[in-house]
Amino acid sequence: MNDEKRIVVIGIGNLLLMDEGIGIHTINELERCVLHRNVTIYDGGTGGFKLIDLMQGADKVIFIDAIETGKSPGTIISFKSEEVKSLYRKKKYSLHDTDILEVIKMTEFLDNPPEIQIVGIQPKIIDYGTILSKELSDAMPDIINSVLKEIKDVCRASSV
């Protein structure tokens, strides 16, 4: 019997809007990493209900997304889905938050809903263009390390 937790990492964003595409840029960088066999990564694009299909059978889902926090560009925050649900009406968290909130709500109807973690990155520039701002480009190693730490924490917990 395999007790390893299945981890799905989904980058969300729009590559045509500069920093809004940080989730996809991160997935592209993660493709160059050697990941554990229980980790699957996906380009989730601009979200929507298709994300639920990508989450099927996962024990943990890690979303990577541009999140408006009012902090310095490149700032990384990590939080659980429950925090999005409880604070959603008070503050806009994602540049496509309706989709992500609805996806989180829909996972509650799955037979075995996954634990959801969001790794959010404060954007600097949301405008037409296909490259990241210098601040987010410079933050990419830290973003990758944050995601890898989330993965490692899940792997460590499942081996205990």
Secondary structure as UniProt FT lines:
FT   STRAND          7..11
FT   TURN            15..16
FT   HELIX           18..21
FT   HELIX           22..30
FT   TURN            31..32
FT   TURN            37..38
FT   STRAND          39..43
FT   TURN            45..46
FT   HELIX           50..55
FT   TURN            56..57
FT   STRAND          60..67
FT   TURN            73..74
FT   STRAND          76..80
FT   HELIX           81..87
FT   TURN            88..90
FT   TURN            95..96
FT   HELIX           97..107
FT   TURN            108..109
FT   STRAND          115..121
FT   HELIX           134..158
//
